[in-house]
Amino acid sequence: MNIQQAKNIPIRKVMESFSLLPNKENGRVAFYFALDREEKTPSLSVNFIENTAFDYGTGKKFDNISLIQTIKKCSVSDALKYLSAIDHSYTETKVTAKRGTSFKILAIKDLQHPALIQYLHSRKINLETHYLREIHYEISGKKYFGIAFENNSGGFEIRNKYAKLCLGKKDITVIKNNTKRLLIFEGFLDFLSFKILSGFFGNKTADYIILNSISQIYLLRNLAENYENIELYLDNDHAGDKGTIELQHIFPTAKDQRYLYGECKDVNEFLMSK
């Protein structure tokens, strides 16, 4: 395979080969999470017509070869070898938007895949894994696997080194311990990080709500429980600011606890800094 042939492979297939799926798309352009860093808002714009990608966070532009080099940290020749193994038969003349992506869950089991264990270790998550499962699933005929965290509607928040998505209905996750104390987190990695840092934060029994998305806050408006103590552990960013204000409107006595990890973006980053 020569360089021009490699550049002509549909970039969507290249992304899918790493289990990378778009966070949002309109048929021509899709946004993915960055290839080389964790982020809350996807900044990698992929143009399916031009077959290129642009990272708004770094200003870098990618073709298929440089994408592979960035992900695998390899040479051009190794990138060409990888691309030559991808089935690149493609006869469509235009890209059309998908209306609802169908998926099939193939297996849910205890966490055991080395890549997923390594990902958790890279985030300093090595305890409380009974909240997590290993999930294998299929989207559009392609098979993937990841770490699964279940929500209240039976949907799964999926994470691995390259993917961040939800399978099934989006919802919050409520963990009850029949207490009068409620702690609220944005994502499950922050919740697990808090559990690991219990010696720092104080290991008091509590109920927990993991929003799984800051946009889910409205679901808490009809919360019936009468909690005596509500603590908020959202991100130290603009979305976290807005979310904290919104939660304090719902729960006027709720305490903003972000000062405890004020120099870090979130609880997981605070754990990693330790």
Residue frames as qw, qx, qy, qz and C-alpha x, y, z in Angstrom:
[[0.000, 0.888, 0.461, 0.000, 0.00, 0.00, 0.00],
 [0.415, 0.304, -0.025, 0.857, 1.35, 3.44, -0.92],
 [0.084, -0.222, -0.414, 0.879, 0.74, 6.72, 0.88],
 [0.356, 0.007, -0.246, -0.902, -2.04, 7.91, -1.44],
 [0.564, -0.225, -0.744, -0.279, -3.94, 4.63, -1.10],
 [0.374, -0.275, -0.704, 0.537, -3.64, 4.88, 2.68],
 [0.064, 0.163, 0.192, -0.966, -5.01, 8.43, 2.68],
 [0.441, -0.059, -0.465, -0.766, -8.01, 7.31, 0.60],
 [0.325, -0.275, -0.895, 0.135, -9.27, 4.77, 3.15],
 [0.344, -0.728, -0.324, -0.496, -12.48, 6.16, 4.72],
 [0.095, 0.443, -0.554, 0.699, -11.37, 7.90, 7.89],
 [0.724, -0.343, 0.126, -0.584, -14.47, 6.63, 9.72],
 [0.961, 0.014, -0.277, -0.006, -13.18, 3.07, 9.27],
 [0.484, 0.393, -0.515, 0.588, -9.81, 4.10, 10.64],
 [0.306, -0.435, 0.383, -0.755, -11.47, 5.57, 13.73],
 [0.882, -0.189, -0.025, -0.431, -13.70, 2.52, 14.18],
 [0.803, 0.232, -0.515, 0.192, -10.67, 0.22, 14.05],
 [0.257, 0.233, -0.611, 0.712, -9.68, 1.73, 17.43],
 [0.248, -0.574, -0.765, 0.156, -13.25, 1.55, 18.82],
 [0.076, -0.262, -0.129, 0.953, -13.50, 5.32, 18.39],
 [0.100, 0.635, 0.730, 0.230, -17.06, 6.51, 17.84],
 [0.077, 0.436, 0.077, 0.894, -18.29, 10.07, 17.31],
 [0.023, -0.305, -0.632, 0.712, -19.84, 11.99, 20.17],
 [0.427, 0.681, 0.368, -0.468, -22.02, 13.83, 17.65],
 [0.310, -0.088, 0.647, 0.691, -22.21, 14.06, 13.87],
 [0.466, 0.555, 0.184, -0.664, -24.22, 15.51, 11.01],
 [0.850, 0.434, 0.299, 0.012, -23.19, 13.17, 8.19],
 [0.546, 0.763, -0.170, 0.302, -20.41, 15.39, 6.83],
 [0.182, 0.568, -0.556, 0.579, -18.53, 16.25, 10.01],
 [0.782, -0.481, -0.394, -0.039, -18.33, 14.45, 13.37],
 [0.108, -0.767, 0.455, -0.439, -16.75, 15.34, 16.70],
 [0.863, -0.108, -0.462, 0.173, -14.64, 12.84, 18.62],
 [0.566, -0.808, 0.115, 0.115, -12.78, 13.06, 21.89],
 [0.161, 0.843, -0.509, -0.066, -9.09, 13.93, 21.55],
 [0.888, 0.227, -0.398, 0.043, -6.64, 11.17, 20.69],
 [0.594, 0.272, -0.511, 0.559, -3.96, 12.04, 23.21],
 [0.006, -0.148, 0.510, -0.847, -5.72, 13.43, 26.28],
 [0.078, -0.526, -0.828, 0.180, -8.82, 13.17, 28.46],
 [0.083, -0.049, -0.044, -0.994, -11.47, 15.83, 27.92],
 [0.303, 0.386, 0.696, -0.525, -15.12, 16.52, 28.74],
 [0.532, 0.705, 0.142, -0.447, -16.04, 18.18, 25.43],
 [0.804, 0.179, 0.428, 0.372, -14.94, 16.55, 22.15],
 [0.006, -0.834, 0.182, 0.521, -12.47, 18.73, 20.23],
 [0.303, -0.218, 0.769, 0.519, -11.41, 16.47, 17.35],
 [0.598, 0.542, 0.116, -0.579, -13.38, 17.40, 14.22],
 [0.438, -0.078, 0.817, 0.366, -13.44, 14.69, 11.54],
 [0.485, 0.513, -0.132, -0.696, -14.50, 15.64, 8.02],
 [0.727, 0.096, 0.680, 0.018, -15.77, 12.52, 6.25],
 [0.631, 0.761, 0.140, -0.054, -15.84, 14.27, 2.86],
 [0.238, 0.863, -0.440, 0.070, -12.27, 15.59, 2.96],
 [0.940, -0.051, -0.303, 0.150, -11.13, 12.47, 4.87],
 [0.373, 0.402, -0.434, 0.714, -9.17, 14.55, 7.39],
 [0.536, -0.681, -0.477, 0.149, -9.35, 15.45, 11.07],
 [0.193, 0.616, -0.191, 0.740, -8.59, 18.66, 12.95],
 [0.542, -0.446, -0.577, 0.417, -7.87, 18.97, 16.67],
 [0.048, -0.868, -0.151, -0.471, -9.21, 22.31, 17.89],
 [0.673, -0.728, -0.017, 0.127, -7.33, 21.88, 21.16],
 [0.656, -0.399, 0.330, 0.550, -3.87, 21.75, 19.55],
 [0.320, 0.776, -0.188, -0.511, -4.43, 23.15, 16.06],
 [0.248, -0.321, 0.849, 0.338, -3.11, 19.94, 14.44],
 [0.745, 0.355, -0.129, -0.549, -4.53, 18.54, 11.21],
 [0.500, -0.251, 0.828, 0.036, -4.46, 14.81, 10.51],
 [0.672, 0.257, -0.497, -0.485, -4.77, 12.43, 7.58],
 [0.955, -0.176, -0.168, -0.172, -5.08, 8.67, 8.05],
 [0.754, 0.252, -0.420, 0.437, -1.34, 8.17, 8.38],
 [0.093, 0.434, -0.431, 0.786, -0.72, 10.88, 10.97],
 [0.723, -0.406, 0.020, -0.558, -3.80, 9.68, 12.88],
 [0.957, -0.074, -0.271, 0.071, -2.28, 6.21, 13.19],
 [0.535, 0.361, -0.415, 0.642, 1.09, 7.68, 14.14],
 [0.246, -0.511, 0.281, -0.774, -0.52, 9.73, 16.91],
 [0.848, -0.324, -0.001, -0.419, -2.57, 6.86, 18.33],
 [0.985, -0.050, -0.102, 0.134, 0.05, 4.13, 18.04],
 [0.279, -0.867, 0.371, 0.183, 3.14, 6.37, 18.35],
 [0.819, 0.026, 0.490, 0.297, 4.73, 4.63, 15.38],
 [0.212, -0.348, 0.484, 0.775, 6.61, 5.35, 12.16],
 [0.534, 0.408, -0.196, -0.714, 5.05, 6.05, 8.76],
 [0.395, 0.230, -0.850, -0.261, 5.94, 2.54, 7.54],
 [0.008, -0.148, -0.921, 0.361, 4.27, 0.94, 10.58],
 [0.399, 0.390, 0.311, -0.770, 1.21, 3.15, 10.06],
 [0.514, 0.358, -0.505, -0.594, 1.00, 1.95, 6.44],
 [0.241, 0.060, -0.969, 0.012, 1.18, -1.66, 7.60],
 [0.190, 0.288, 0.725, -0.596, -1.68, -1.05, 10.02],
 [0.465, 0.448, 0.025, -0.763, -3.78, 0.68, 7.36],
 [0.374, 0.284, -0.763, -0.445, -3.16, -2.09, 4.84],
 [0.067, -0.108, -0.974, 0.185, -4.90, -4.50, 7.21],
 [0.343, 0.380, 0.443, -0.736, -8.09, -2.43, 7.27],
 [0.376, 0.457, 0.759, 0.272, -10.82, -3.45, 4.85],
 [0.006, -0.477, -0.010, 0.879, -11.04, -0.30, 2.78],
 [0.109, 0.351, 0.764, 0.531, -13.53, -1.30, 0.09],
 [0.078, 0.572, 0.408, -0.708, -15.79, 1.70, -0.17],
 [0.266, 0.329, 0.672, 0.608, -18.11, 2.45, -3.10],
 [0.002, -0.844, -0.504, 0.182, -20.44, 5.13, -1.72],
 [0.401, 0.499, 0.143, 0.755, -20.04, 8.56, -3.30],
 [0.171, -0.608, 0.136, -0.763, -21.40, 10.51, -0.36],
 [0.218, -0.059, -0.828, 0.514, -21.73, 10.10, 3.39],
 [0.427, -0.545, -0.398, -0.601, -25.23, 10.10, 4.83],
 [0.252, -0.424, 0.535, -0.686, -26.19, 10.83, 8.43],
 [0.318, -0.157, -0.932, 0.074, -27.24, 7.93, 10.61],
 [0.494, -0.445, -0.053, -0.745, -30.64, 8.20, 12.24],
 [0.791, -0.423, 0.282, -0.339, -30.18, 6.37, 15.51],
 [0.312, 0.499, -0.809, 0.008, -27.33, 3.91, 15.95],
 [0.922, -0.235, -0.121, -0.283, -28.32, 0.32, 16.73],
 [0.054, 0.577, -0.779, 0.237, -26.16, -1.81, 18.96],
 [0.899, -0.178, -0.359, -0.178, -26.03, -5.35, 20.31],
 [0.382, -0.676, 0.577, -0.253, -24.56, -6.37, 23.67],
 [0.721, 0.286, -0.626, -0.085, -22.56, -9.55, 23.16],
 [0.729, -0.223, -0.569, 0.307, -21.34, -10.20, 26.71],
 [0.247, -0.796, 0.228, -0.503, -21.15, -8.63, 30.16],
 [0.880, -0.157, -0.388, 0.225, -18.67, -10.14, 32.60],
 [0.576, -0.743, 0.005, 0.342, -16.18, -9.39, 35.36],
 [0.232, 0.919, -0.308, -0.078, -13.35, -7.06, 34.43],
 [0.855, -0.264, 0.371, 0.249, -10.41, -9.09, 33.15],
 [0.696, 0.629, 0.096, 0.334, -9.15, -7.67, 29.86],
 [0.647, -0.262, -0.076, 0.712, -5.58, -6.36, 30.41],
 [0.219, 0.385, 0.227, 0.867, -6.19, -3.22, 28.33],
 [0.384, -0.729, -0.322, -0.467, -9.15, -2.23, 30.50],
 [0.736, -0.558, -0.224, 0.310, -7.33, -3.01, 33.72],
 [0.558, 0.005, 0.044, 0.829, -4.40, -0.91, 32.48],
 [0.014, -0.603, -0.282, -0.746, -6.74, 1.97, 31.63],
 [0.576, -0.755, -0.274, -0.154, -8.16, 1.94, 35.16],
 [0.744, -0.376, -0.091, 0.544, -4.66, 1.81, 36.63],
 [0.392, 0.308, 0.150, 0.854, -3.66, 4.79, 34.46],
 [0.264, -0.667, -0.185, -0.672, -6.47, 6.69, 36.16],
 [0.019, 0.316, -0.719, 0.619, -5.33, 5.35, 39.58],
 [0.770, -0.166, 0.069, -0.612, -8.55, 3.36, 39.91],
 [0.412, 0.259, -0.872, 0.039, -7.59, 0.05, 41.49],
 [0.095, 0.125, 0.837, -0.524, -10.30, -0.40, 44.12],
 [0.443, 0.399, 0.417, -0.685, -14.10, -0.64, 44.21],
 [0.179, 0.227, -0.699, -0.654, -14.18, -2.37, 40.82],
 [0.160, 0.326, 0.925, -0.114, -17.31, -4.28, 41.84],
 [0.316, 0.656, 0.263, -0.633, -19.18, -1.23, 40.49],
 [0.327, 0.618, -0.460, -0.547, -17.73, -1.90, 37.03],
 [0.852, 0.135, 0.505, -0.011, -18.10, -4.68, 34.46],
 [0.168, -0.325, 0.661, 0.655, -16.46, -5.60, 31.19],
 [0.633, 0.534, 0.388, -0.404, -18.81, -5.28, 28.23],
 [0.266, -0.114, 0.721, 0.630, -18.46, -6.54, 24.68],
 [0.438, 0.640, 0.419, -0.472, -20.80, -5.03, 22.11],
 [0.444, 0.202, 0.629, 0.605, -21.41, -4.57, 18.40],
 [0.230, 0.733, 0.177, -0.615, -22.26, -1.40, 16.48],
 [0.565, 0.698, -0.202, -0.391, -22.93, -1.48, 12.75],
 [0.949, 0.260, -0.175, 0.040, -21.30, -4.90, 12.47],
 [0.389, 0.575, -0.533, 0.484, -18.12, -3.80, 14.29],
 [0.773, -0.467, -0.415, 0.107, -17.19, -5.40, 17.63],
 [0.096, 0.675, -0.358, 0.638, -15.87, -3.38, 20.56],
 [0.670, -0.432, -0.558, 0.230, -15.26, -3.76, 24.28],
 [0.057, 0.606, -0.216, 0.764, -14.98, -1.42, 27.22],
 [0.128, -0.112, -0.741, 0.650, -15.58, -0.72, 30.91],
 [0.308, -0.522, -0.564, -0.561, -19.28, -0.53, 31.75],
 [0.005, -0.101, -0.595, 0.797, -20.99, 1.41, 34.55],
 [0.076, -0.501, -0.815, -0.280, -24.74, 0.83, 34.73],
 [0.166, -0.162, 0.121, -0.965, -27.32, 3.58, 35.14],
 [0.402, 0.120, 0.650, -0.634, -30.82, 3.46, 36.61],
 [0.714, 0.411, 0.002, -0.567, -32.46, 2.71, 33.25],
 [0.900, 0.025, 0.423, 0.103, -30.27, -0.28, 32.45],
 [0.573, 0.793, -0.147, 0.144, -28.05, 1.70, 30.10],
 [0.833, -0.297, 0.027, 0.466, -24.27, 1.55, 30.33],
 [0.056, 0.950, -0.277, -0.136, -21.68, 4.29, 30.44],
 [0.941, 0.166, 0.071, 0.286, -18.78, 2.89, 28.40],
 [0.057, -0.925, 0.361, 0.105, -15.14, 3.89, 28.77],
 [0.907, -0.036, 0.124, 0.402, -11.83, 2.70, 27.45],
 [0.472, -0.370, 0.166, 0.783, -8.65, 4.47, 26.38],
 [0.128, 0.033, 0.496, 0.858, -10.24, 5.69, 23.15],
 [0.250, -0.459, -0.654, -0.547, -14.02, 5.69, 23.66],
 [0.073, 0.183, 0.576, -0.794, -16.58, 7.49, 25.79],
 [0.401, -0.155, -0.504, -0.749, -20.23, 6.74, 25.05],
 [0.504, -0.024, 0.620, -0.601, -23.49, 5.42, 26.46],
 [0.230, -0.071, -0.891, -0.385, -25.21, 2.24, 25.31],
 [0.224, -0.557, -0.798, 0.054, -28.96, 2.29, 25.88],
 [0.154, -0.885, -0.311, -0.311, -30.97, 5.01, 27.58],
 [0.303, 0.392, -0.381, 0.781, -29.03, 7.80, 29.26],
 [0.592, -0.704, -0.303, -0.248, -29.80, 8.18, 32.97],
 [0.182, -0.722, 0.522, -0.417, -28.32, 8.90, 36.38],
 [0.673, -0.027, -0.723, 0.150, -27.00, 6.17, 38.68],
 [0.485, -0.651, 0.202, -0.548, -28.27, 6.13, 42.28],
 [0.580, 0.080, -0.759, 0.286, -26.45, 4.10, 44.94],
 [0.534, -0.644, -0.039, -0.546, -28.47, 3.88, 48.13],
 [0.437, 0.101, -0.771, 0.452, -27.23, 3.08, 51.62],
 [0.445, -0.695, -0.544, -0.151, -30.35, 4.35, 53.44],
 [0.453, -0.266, -0.301, 0.796, -28.65, 7.39, 54.94],
 [0.045, 0.917, 0.333, -0.214, -29.50, 11.08, 55.38],
 [0.228, -0.691, 0.367, 0.579, -26.32, 12.12, 53.55],
 [0.756, 0.569, 0.317, 0.068, -26.20, 12.51, 49.75],
 [0.317, -0.559, 0.433, 0.632, -23.08, 13.02, 47.61],
 [0.672, 0.683, 0.246, -0.144, -23.40, 14.01, 43.94],
 [0.438, -0.407, 0.547, 0.586, -20.73, 13.44, 41.25],
 [0.470, 0.571, -0.281, -0.611, -20.57, 14.15, 37.52],
 [0.718, 0.363, -0.550, -0.224, -19.01, 10.85, 36.40],
 [0.944, -0.305, -0.108, -0.060, -18.28, 7.40, 37.77],
 [0.709, 0.275, -0.334, 0.556, -14.50, 7.86, 37.69],
 [0.073, -0.557, 0.295, -0.773, -14.90, 10.78, 40.10],
 [0.798, -0.427, 0.008, -0.425, -17.15, 8.67, 42.32],
 [0.954, -0.037, -0.217, 0.205, -14.64, 5.81, 42.40],
 [0.441, 0.458, -0.331, 0.697, -11.80, 8.25, 43.00],
 [0.404, -0.597, 0.189, -0.666, -13.70, 9.66, 45.97],
 [0.936, -0.305, -0.081, -0.157, -14.11, 6.16, 47.39],
 [0.817, 0.183, -0.280, 0.469, -10.37, 5.55, 47.08],
 [0.223, 0.427, -0.283, 0.829, -9.65, 8.89, 48.77],
 [0.567, -0.652, -0.444, -0.235, -12.03, 8.16, 51.65],
 [0.656, -0.358, -0.322, 0.581, -9.21, 8.75, 54.12],
 [0.233, 0.069, 0.046, 0.969, -8.86, 12.30, 52.82],
 [0.303, -0.369, -0.340, -0.811, -12.54, 13.13, 52.33],
 [0.418, -0.165, 0.593, -0.668, -13.81, 11.25, 55.38],
 [0.246, -0.019, -0.930, -0.271, -15.27, 7.76, 55.20],
 [0.408, 0.133, 0.525, -0.735, -18.84, 8.49, 56.26],
 [0.301, 0.341, 0.880, 0.139, -21.71, 6.33, 55.04],
 [0.250, 0.442, -0.026, -0.861, -23.73, 8.11, 52.36],
 [0.675, 0.540, 0.502, -0.028, -26.07, 7.74, 49.41],
 [0.276, -0.374, 0.453, 0.760, -24.54, 8.60, 46.04],
 [0.613, 0.702, 0.318, -0.173, -25.81, 10.00, 42.75],
 [0.402, -0.250, 0.524, 0.708, -23.62, 9.88, 39.65],
 [0.424, 0.625, 0.099, -0.648, -25.09, 12.19, 37.00],
 [0.685, 0.152, 0.618, 0.354, -23.26, 10.52, 34.09],
 [0.308, 0.466, 0.339, 0.757, -23.72, 13.88, 32.34],
 [0.068, -0.184, -0.324, 0.926, -24.15, 17.40, 33.65],
 [0.356, -0.105, -0.385, -0.845, -27.27, 17.64, 31.48],
 [0.488, -0.303, -0.813, -0.098, -29.00, 15.06, 33.71],
 [0.066, 0.022, -0.546, 0.835, -29.42, 17.43, 36.67],
 [0.497, -0.148, -0.134, -0.845, -33.08, 18.03, 35.85],
 [0.678, -0.153, -0.700, -0.166, -33.80, 14.41, 36.85],
 [0.374, -0.103, -0.688, 0.614, -33.07, 15.32, 40.48],
 [0.221, -0.284, 0.014, -0.933, -35.83, 17.91, 40.73],
 [0.752, -0.319, -0.227, -0.531, -38.37, 15.34, 41.94],
 [0.463, 0.165, -0.790, 0.366, -36.05, 13.63, 44.40],
 [0.599, -0.609, -0.337, -0.395, -38.31, 12.68, 47.31],
 [0.736, -0.248, -0.459, 0.431, -35.75, 11.76, 49.99],
 [0.240, -0.950, -0.004, -0.199, -35.27, 14.26, 52.81],
 [0.775, 0.135, -0.287, 0.546, -31.49, 14.48, 53.09],
 [0.434, -0.859, -0.127, 0.240, -29.97, 16.37, 55.99],
 [0.317, -0.683, 0.421, 0.506, -26.59, 16.80, 54.29],
 [0.777, 0.569, 0.247, 0.107, -25.98, 17.16, 50.53],
 [0.369, -0.651, 0.393, 0.535, -22.47, 17.59, 49.13],
 [0.693, 0.710, 0.064, -0.104, -21.56, 18.45, 45.54],
 [0.565, -0.459, 0.517, 0.450, -18.35, 17.18, 43.90],
 [0.672, 0.705, 0.227, 0.000, -18.60, 18.53, 40.34],
 [0.729, 0.248, 0.099, 0.630, -15.81, 19.63, 38.00],
 [0.251, -0.695, -0.042, 0.673, -13.84, 22.82, 38.43],
 [0.237, 0.094, 0.539, 0.803, -14.83, 24.26, 35.05],
 [0.294, -0.019, -0.107, -0.950, -17.58, 26.37, 33.51],
 [0.613, -0.214, -0.629, -0.427, -20.00, 23.44, 33.20],
 [0.505, -0.251, -0.721, 0.402, -19.29, 22.49, 36.80],
 [0.008, -0.068, -0.277, 0.958, -19.98, 26.07, 37.89],
 [0.487, -0.091, -0.294, -0.817, -23.35, 26.09, 36.15],
 [0.646, -0.191, -0.726, -0.136, -24.21, 22.61, 37.39],
 [0.343, -0.162, -0.657, 0.651, -23.37, 23.49, 40.98],
 [0.209, 0.034, 0.125, -0.969, -25.57, 26.61, 40.83],
 [0.603, -0.112, -0.491, -0.619, -28.43, 24.58, 39.35],
 [0.598, -0.199, -0.762, 0.150, -28.13, 21.90, 42.03],
 [0.182, -0.146, -0.525, 0.819, -28.09, 24.53, 44.77],
 [0.418, -0.072, -0.137, -0.895, -31.35, 25.88, 43.37],
 [0.715, -0.175, -0.602, -0.309, -32.82, 22.39, 43.70],
 [0.744, -0.413, -0.439, 0.287, -31.15, 21.74, 47.08],
 [0.012, -0.926, 0.062, -0.373, -30.64, 25.14, 48.79],
 [0.607, -0.727, 0.318, -0.043, -28.56, 23.64, 51.62],
 [0.942, 0.210, 0.031, 0.260, -26.22, 21.70, 49.30],
 [0.391, -0.799, 0.294, 0.349, -22.51, 22.37, 49.90],
 [0.669, 0.702, -0.238, 0.051, -20.07, 22.98, 47.07],
 [0.811, -0.493, 0.249, 0.194, -17.08, 20.81, 47.99],
 [0.766, 0.573, -0.011, 0.290, -14.86, 21.64, 45.03],
 [0.077, -0.903, 0.364, -0.216, -12.52, 23.69, 47.19],
 [0.813, -0.411, 0.412, 0.019, -11.17, 20.37, 48.49],
 [0.728, 0.070, 0.480, 0.485, -9.57, 19.72, 45.08],
 [0.190, 0.902, 0.142, -0.362, -9.46, 23.33, 43.93],
 [0.072, -0.677, 0.548, 0.486, -6.18, 23.07, 42.01],
 [0.227, -0.021, 0.919, 0.321, -7.46, 20.12, 39.95],
 [0.358, -0.053, -0.462, -0.809, -10.23, 19.85, 37.38],
 [0.793, -0.273, -0.268, -0.474, -12.05, 17.00, 39.09],
 [0.748, -0.521, 0.363, -0.192, -11.79, 14.36, 41.80],
 [0.962, 0.148, 0.116, 0.196, -10.05, 11.87, 39.53],
 [0.486, 0.700, -0.216, 0.476, -7.38, 14.40, 38.57],
 [0.378, -0.751, 0.366, -0.399, -6.92, 15.11, 42.28],
 [0.933, -0.238, 0.269, -0.024, -6.43, 11.39, 42.92],
 [0.841, 0.419, -0.002, 0.343, -3.91, 11.15, 40.08],
 [0.158, 0.825, -0.280, 0.465, -1.99, 14.13, 41.49],
 [0.623, -0.632, 0.377, -0.265, -1.57, 12.22, 44.75]]
